Amino acid sequence: MTGLPEPGVGLVARGADWRAIREAFRWPDEAVRPQARFNIHAATVGKWAKAAPDRVGLRILRDDGDWREWTYAELDRASARLANAFTARGLKRGDRCGLLLPQTQEAMLTHLACYRIGAVVVPLFTLFGEDGLRFRLADSGAVHVVTDAANLPKILAIRDDLGDLQTIWSVDRPAHGAWGFWQELAKGRDSFADADTTTEDPAFLSYTSGTTGPPKGALHAHRVLLGHLPGFETHHDFLPQAGDAFWTPADWAWMGGLCDAMLPSLFHGIPVLAHRMPKFDPERAFDLLARHRVRNAFFPPTALKLMRQVDRPRERWDFSLRSVGSGGEALGENLLEWGRENLGLTINEFYGQTECNLVLGNCASVFAPRPGSTGQATPGFDVAVIDAQGAVLPDGEVGEIAVRAPNPVMFLGYWNRPEKTAEKFVTGPDGTRWLRTGDEGRREPDGFFFFASRTDDVITSSGYRIGPSEIEDCLTGHPQVAMAAVIGLPDPVRTEAVTAYVVLKPGESAGPDLLADLTLRVRERISPHVAPRAVHVVADLPMTATGKIMRREVKRKALEG
């Protein structure tokens, strides 16, 4: 393929055979030629503002239930005005602009304006405290920050520690030390020439969760949008289709919300619903799906587990989902079956990480997802399981999941950390360069990949290397259990003892036989050698902002206790 497809056409051609689809796929020239011209704004809102100016690109849902729709032409003009306002206050190509907002129209406009300028967006999660913000803003050298009245005090409190920070914007109103976002936008011209960026020019700097050491900034180029399209299209069963409309509860500050939802939807001209709940409410989520005729959604596994607790959703709400994707933790057979019965579809699980996303996935319209599997290699990607030296392991053996480099979705490197970037890659005996994911898993002969655990979450017990995911899935299949985390704790005989922590469903209590029943369940359903030596009932489990259970934090608390 040379050149991008026409508006409304996917990169991946529909088919009935996954192998044939993969073999026929070709990256567009803009994705793989380093000096090709490509700009995220031009390829999304800019394209549709010309092709279909009155098409709805964004629907903002407020807490009071009212909403406001933005056409692509309106988004294009407003982002031009904002780009002019930003440049008038000194933001230039290559500068970093911190973005501390939830899912809002101002967040989308800031992304678009920065891409037009050639500046680099630094998405920041609104639940970050002063320490988390201080590190990321100082490390990135952000010169501008866009935020709201609720988060402005945190920025003002650390401003003196941020030597590079020059300008703060408040989307609510001008404030002491902050320019008024809308007031300055209104002064700008409604035209702006997009920066002549290449595929390799940086677009945004996304910080990892920092569960091992301080957070690292993964710098992504404009081509990252193209790199996400094959996985996005296929795990939504060949999106775009007529009537598609997208929503995710995942915050746009994270890779899942930004690149598994917002940006690829804009590329394909699919309306994006923006509504960030302060706390995820599963009943409200079902109501939102029905009221706003959402056809496509990305739900993190934790959201699905909470939605699973809602009684009779298809009887109570008239929603009509066409596709649901999920990633971040293994779903397991129970959630897949629940999705078929209660969402009316097969949830397509996918796999990726901040540095290299959507490289494995499922596509239920082509092949039946395998319970416990993260799917098969996405068109355009070569994925393997390797050993420590970078040699590809035979099918069935557990090793580290790796992705052949280079490819369009892969990050440019860690910001100011060349040594960490080098550690992320390994060159195998045959000369193949692989990006190491840090995740252990295996590939089966039919092409399905099975995630085992993070390399540092592996439990070593009685000579066995045990991954926690399968055990956790077994435990959450129990009718009384909502969530589970499994870790290894020091044991003088076994090296580590498999230990489980479970959160019960609302209204359930730990009866005298429950803990023994859970251990027996794992013994019988998986294997005696992975059965927990101890099971503890807890009120909650520590999770990242993206809904992943933090096993390392569970372990830390257990060791301290």
C-alpha positions, -999 to +999 in steps of 0.1 A: +000+000+000+013+035-008-005+065+007-033+066+033-067+051+026-097+074+016-117+088+046-139+061+061-118+032+048-097+010+071-060+001+067-068-036+072-089-052+044-117-074+057-114-111+053-123-145+067-089-159+073-065-143+098-033-156+082-044-143+048-053-109+063-018-107+079-001-117+047-020-092+026-014-063+049+009-035+039+018-004+059+011+029+041+042+048+030+035+074+057+040+048+084+073+033+074+093+060+055+112+081+080+110+114+061+074+110+050+053+140+059+026+132+085+009+152+111-017+139+136-040+169+133-039+169+095-047+132+094-076+134+118-096+167+123-079+185+094-088+157+070-125+155+080-129+193+082-124+192+045-141+159+036-172+163+059-171+196+078-205+191+094-198+156+106-199+153+144-164+146+158-170+151+196-199+149+220-192+163+254-215+149+281-217+170+313-224+158+348-259+173+346-267+151+316-266+179+290-243+177+261-227+197+234-216+185+200-186+197+180-184+192+142-150+186+126-151+221+111-156+235+146-128+215+161-105+226+132-113+263+137-110+262+175-077+243+174-064+268+150-074+297+173-058+278+202-026+272+183-023+309+176-029+317+212-003+292+223+023+305+199+015+341+209+025+330+245+058+315+233+050+278+227+070+266+197+079+235+178+096+209+200+084+225+233+066+203+258+031+212+269+017+196+301-020+187+299-037+181+332-074+176+323-099+148+323-119+139+291-130+174+280-132+195+248-103+215+261-081+184+264-089+174+227-083+209+215-049+211+233-038+179+217-048+192+182-033+226+187+001+212+199+002+188+169-004+217+146+025+237+162+048+207+163+049+209+201+049+178+223+020+170+246+027+156+281-006+140+292-010+140+330-036+122+351-058+145+372-054+122+403-016+129+404-006+147+435+020+174+437+050+150+438+038+131+408+032+162+388+065+178+399+085+148+387+068+146+353+068+183+346+104+188+357+116+157+339+099+167+306+109+203+309+074+214+301+071+251+293+033+254+292+006+236+313-031+235+306-054+227+335-086+236+353-096+253+385-097+220+404-061+212+396-046+247+393-037+248+430-014+218+426+004+235+397+008+268+416+021+250+446+050+234+427+056+262+402+088+275+419+103+240+415+097+240+377+125+261+362+113+255+326+076+264+332+067+297+316+029+297+311-001+282+328-036+281+312-068+276+331-098+264+311-123+277+337-113+314+341-082+335+343-066+332+377-036+345+395-007+331+376-028+315+348-041+328+315-077+322+306-079+294+280-111+304+263-105+341+266-072+339+248-085+313+223-112+338+213-085+363+202-068+340+178-073+336+141-093+306+130-066+295+105-032+280+113-007+262+089+002+228+104+038+222+111+056+203+084+062+173+106+076+139+095+066+105+108+096+106+132+089+140+148+077+137+184+040+142+192+035+132+228+054+121+259+036+094+279+049+085+313+049+049+325+032+041+358+065+039+376+058+006+394+095-002+392+117+029+399+107+064+389+084+069+359+100+069+325+087+092+297+080+072+265+084+096+236+061+088+207+063+102+171+034+113+149+035+078+132+022+062+164-013+069+153-009+049+121+008+022+141-023+018+163-048+015+134-044-022+125-050-033+161-078-007+167-096-017+135-095-055+140-103-057+177-134-036+169-142-062+142-132-041+111-141-006+122-151+018+106-187+008+099-218+028+094-232+041+127-200+035+147-197+058+178-170+055+205-167+058+242-142+047+268-142+054+306-103+052+303-088+086+308-072+102+277-041+109+299-032+072+294-022+053+263-054+033+265-077+063+264-056+083+239-045+057+214-069+029+219-099+053+216-097+090+209-070+095+182-079+065+160-116+073+162-108+109+150-087+094+122-117+073+110-143+101+115-161+083+143-179+105+169-161+104+202-182+107+234-163+124+262-174+119+297-150+111+326-167+098+357-151+109+389-155+073+400-166+045+376-203+037+381-213+006+362-250+014+362-243+048+349-221+033+322-249+011+309-272+041+309-247+062+290-243+034+264-281+034+258-288+071+258-260+080+235-262+050+212-226+040+217-216+013+193-179+008+201-162+009+235-129+002+252-134-011+288-104-019+310-109-053+327-117-037+361-146-018+345-159-050+330-157-068+364-177-040+380-202-040+352-206-078+356-221-071+391-250-052+375-281-074+374-299-080+340-284-051+320-299-061+287-334-061+302-329-027+319-312-007+292-317-006+255-281-004+244-267-017+210-230-022+212-213-036+181-178-041+195-159-040+228-122-041+233-103-047+265-067-049+275-043-046+304-052-078+323-063-112+312-101-114+309-105-152+314-134-174+303-159-161+329-158-125+316-159-136+280-190-156+286-206-128+306-200-104+277-217-128+253-248-131+276-250-095+288-235-073+262-246-094+232-211-097+217-177-113+222-152-090+239-120-088+219-090-088+243-058-071+231-023-066+243+003-039+243+021-014+265+030+023+267+061+018+246+046-005+219+009-010+219-018-031+202+006-058+189-016-087+198-053-090+197-085-109+190-110-104+162-141-124+169-156-118+134-126-138+120-116-163+147-130-173+181-110-158+210-093-184+231-101-180+269-070-168+286-053-157+254-044-122+245-049-131+208-027-134+178-002-111+162-019-080+147-015-074+110+018-055+104+036-069+135+060-098+141+057-110+177+076-139+193+086-154+226+124-151+232+150-161+258+174-137+276+197-137+246+170-128+221+167-162+205+131-172+195+118-201+217+098-230+203+060-228+206+047-238+240+078-227+259+075-197+283+097-168+278+096-130+272+071-116+247+090-095+222+081-074+191+103-071+161+118-037+156+113-013+140+076-008+135+053+023+134+037+020+168+071+017+186+083+046+208+112+067+199+129+061+233+127+071+269+130+108+275+166+116+286+173+080+295+193+064+266+206+036+289+170+026+297+161+027+261+190+004+252+179-020+279+145-023+262+160-039+231+180-070+224+195-083+192+191-121+188+217-146+174+202-142+139+205-104+140+169-097+146+163-067+169+135-072+194+117-048+217+115-066+251+081-062+267+091-074+302+061-097+301+063-135+302+041-157+281+040-184+255+029-189+219+009-219+209+014-236+174-019-221+161-006-185+168-024-177+200-003-160+227-009-165+264+003-139+289+017-153+321+029-124+341+053-095+343+088-109+345+090-096+381+056-110+391+066-146+384+063-168+415+090-193+421+077-221+443+091-256+448+111-253+416+080-241+396+077-208+379+041-197+384+023-169+368-005-153+388-030-145+361-045-179+356-049-184+394-066-150+397-090-158+369-099-190+386-106-173+419-127-145+403-148-172+387-161-181+422-196-166+427-186-147+458-153-131+445-151-098+427-114-094+424-082-112+432-044-107+434-019-135+437+017-130+448+046-150+461+057-145+497+090-158+511+089-194+523+119-212+539+111-244+521+094-235+488+113-202+482+080-185+477+045-195+488+016-187+465-006-163+484-040-149+473-059-117+483-095-115+473-122-088+474-157-102+478-188-090+459-211-066+477-232-083+503-210-114+505-191-124+536-163-148+543-180-179+557-160-206+576-156-227+544-149-200+518-111-199+520-108-236+519-132-237+490-111-212+470-080-232+475-097-264+465-111-246+434-076-237+422-063-272+430-090-289+411-094-264+382-057-257+375-032-278+394-023-286+430+011-270+426-003-236+420-030-237+447-026-208+472-010-217+505-031-189+521-061-169+510-069-135+526-101-115+523-094-077+520-117-047+515-099-035+483-068-039+462-043-013+451-047-004+414-030+019+389-050+047+374-057+025+344-073-002+365-045-027+368-040-045+401-006-035+415+007-069+426+040-053+437+021-030+461+001-059+474+034-077+481+050-047+497+022-043+521+022-080+529+059-079+537+056-048+558+027-065+577 
